[in-house]
Amino acid sequence: MSAAVAGRPAPARLVPPGAPGWWADAAGVAAVLSLLVVTALWTADRGVQELLSGVAGGLTSAGRLTGLLSADLILIQVVLMARVPLVERRFGQDRIARWHRLAGFASFHLLLAHVALTTIGYAGTAREDVVTQFWLLVTGYPGMLLATAALGLLVLVVATSVRAARRRLRYESWHLLHLYAYLGIALALPHQLWTGADFVAAPAARAYWWTVYLLALGSVLVFRLGLPAWRSLRHRVEVAAVVPEAPGVTSVWLRGRDLHRLPVRAGQFFSWRFLDGPGWSRAHPYSLSAPPAGDLMRITVKDLGDGSARVAALRPGTRVLLEGPYGRLTGEHWRGGEITLFACGVGVTPLLALLWELPYAPGQAVLLYRARTGEEIAFRAELDRLAAERGVVVHHLVGPRAGRPAWLPAYAEGATDAGTGGDAGTDAGPSGTDAGRYDGSVAQTRWGPVQVRITVSAGKITDVTALRVPDGNHRDQQINDYAVPILRQAALAAQSADIDTVSGATVTSDGYRESLQAAIDAAHL
């Protein structure tokens, strides 16, 4: 690294403010109030009188009400999933997705009731059979053919949202089918505009419906399309490096312009689109495993499907579109004091970012990290550094699961202390190893000392840990986070100190090789 780069201070990172506490109540009241307004407008337009006017008129009036309530719930769904930042920060994706699902099934059943009740009511008034009346409605009323197509699309979306069907679909396929809901809503609008009594004859109702339609449309255009496009253009994110962390687990270092201005907190995630060829348009949600620092940030991905498998093949310089940040697993909800974090496999990634950001005291943070085998533990060097620099107590719980719904490994089943047998930076239980550890000599470089430790088992280097690296300023730490994992993987692959220099970290690479060779000599390899 050059002196100019090493001495450059990292800009202060923008931390977004938390959502006001009253927002949850206000949002809930607004949703309920919209349903009450719809019911009041139906009542003002003689809805109750028509409901009591007879069987046919009553069915038709009930059909109007169910259709209006269905439309309102559909628009609430659209706003819920428009990724409005204030809504995201207050409720989080999990809770919003549950409400979206409940509103979706409720609106769908109300929509089916609207079709059935209206058709039967019209058939009773015209003294036609139901099938003939349905055909006459579809073919004879303005906008009804489009509304029928909209109904078909919404049936498709709901059918693929049932859990049994969802499990059979790839995420990419399900997400693409789910987007047809927007087309369904657009196709249904002309029917309400041209033939809906509340639009045609009631100015107050017409004003309300135009307002909520435009609000939903504006939310999608601004927050689902406009804001992500603006951030992608402003920050110009691209792939800086791709680093293997464990079998099937890959970290991607991303660089961009003014990343410290991204309103993101540790623990949050973005939806990423990598412009690497066909399929780039499908977004993939990945958490940050390291928050933005200077012009770099990091995500870590496990190979679980077509999209995640492509991450390992990304090349430096690949442009990236980002959408977010999302999620509420952040320090905003931590009130200080002791904190215990539970992670399993690649799920440790957002917790790593939190462990670097939260202002806890040494010894206050405990991480319980589950893995099936020692090889699946990622970020060993970084966890060692967290233990050394921040006083994090790390317990690696390694071994097969005792059985569902148990979370602990089999050897720990029934233990009163989940951390029994584990020390900071070591493997707990029988999967731990008695392999020798050898520390290399300290290599003095112009930016500071470098020292590594190797773990040897069966005559092979099974792990390499950086004990000391230059840390004179924030930029040094940023470069170490980027370079040390690459050097570690290279050393494990080469089983020697004959490894390449990491671009941008020449001095650290030289010191790493020197100390590594000393450790190898001490192990008589």
C-alpha positions, 0 to 999 in steps of 0.5 A: 500500500502506498503512503498516500492511501495508508494515510487517508482518513476514512470519512465518517459514515452516515448512520440513518436515524431510527423510525419514530416510536409512534409510527407503528401505531399511526401506520396501523390506524391509517390501514384500518381507517382506509377500510372504514372510509371505504365502508362509509363511502359504500354506505353513503352510496345507499349500500345498506338500503340496497343490501336490505332491498331484496335478495338480488339487490342485497347480493349485488350490494354485498358484491360491491362492498367485497369488491371495494374492500378487496381493492383497498387491501390490494393497495395496502399490499402494494404500499407494504411491499413498496420498500418505503424506508420508514416502514422498513426501519420500523417493522422489518421485512419479516413482519411486513411479509406476514402482513402482506401475506394475510392481506393478500389472502384476505383480498383474494377471498373478498375478490372471489366473493365480489365476483360470485355475489355480483354475478348472482345478484345481476342474474337474479335481477335479470332472471338469467342463469348464472353462467349466462349472466357471467358471460354477459358481464364479461363480454358486455360491460366496459373493462370486464375482459381486462378485469377477467384477465386480472383475476386470472393473474391474481389466481396464479399469484395466490396459487404459487404463494401457497406454501406447498407450491412455494416449496417446489419453485425456485426463488427466482421463478416464484419472484418472477411470477409474483410480479404479475400481481402488479399487472393484475392490479393495472388491468383491474383499474379500468373496470373500476373506472368505467363501470364501478358505481363508486367512481361513476356517480360519487365524487367523494368516492372518486377522489378517495380512490384516485388518491389511494391509487396514486399513493400506491403507484407513487410508492412503487415508482419512487421507492422500488424503482427511483431510489434504487436507480438513483443510489446505483448511479450515485455510488457506482458499485462494482466488484473489487475482489472475490474471496473464498471463506469456507466450502461453498461460502464466498465473500465479495468485496465491493467498492464504490463512490461515497459508500460512507453516505449510504444510509445503512447500519450493520445487520441490514441487507441489500437486494443485489443485481450483478451485471454479469450476463443473462439473469442479471435482472433477478435481485438477490438479498444478501446481508452485509458481513462488513459495513461500508468503510471508506470505499469498500463493503463486503457481502458473504454468500453461501451456494444454495441455488443458481443465483448464489452459485454465480457469485463465486464466479464474479470477476473484479470490475463487474458492475452492481445495482443495489436496492436497499438497505432493508432489515431491522436487525441493527444496533438501533434496538440495542440499549447497551449492556451484555449481548449474546448472538447466535449464528449458524453457518453463513448466518454469521454474516450480519452478526459480524458486522454488528460485532464491529459496530456496536459499542460494547465493552470487552467481555460483554459480547458473546457469539455462539457459532454453530457449524457441522464441521470445522471446515465450515467455520468461516471468518476464523481470522476475523473472529480471532481479531474480534476476540483480541481487539474487542474482547468478544467471547467466541464459542465454536459449537461444531458437530452434527445436530442432536436432532430436530428441533435441537440447535446444539450439536449432539455432544452438547445435548442436555448441557446446562451451558451452551458454551461448555468446552469452547474458548474464544477462537477454538472449536468446542467438543469432540470436533476440536483438534489437538493439532500443533500451532506454530507462531511465526516471527514478527516481521517488521514492515514500514506500516507496522508488525505482521505475525501469523500462526499456523495450525498443523494436522497430519503434516498439513497446514489446516489453518492460518491466523493473522496475529498482528497486522498494521493497524495504525489507522482506519485505512490499514484496518480496511485493507487488512479486512480485504487482504488477509483472507486472500493471503490465508486462502492462498497459503492454505492452497499452496501449503507454503509461503510461496504465495502472490502479493495482494494488489494494494497490500504489497507491504503487508503481503511481504510481511505475511510471507516472511512470518508464514515461512518462519512458522512453517520452519518452526513446524518442520514442514 
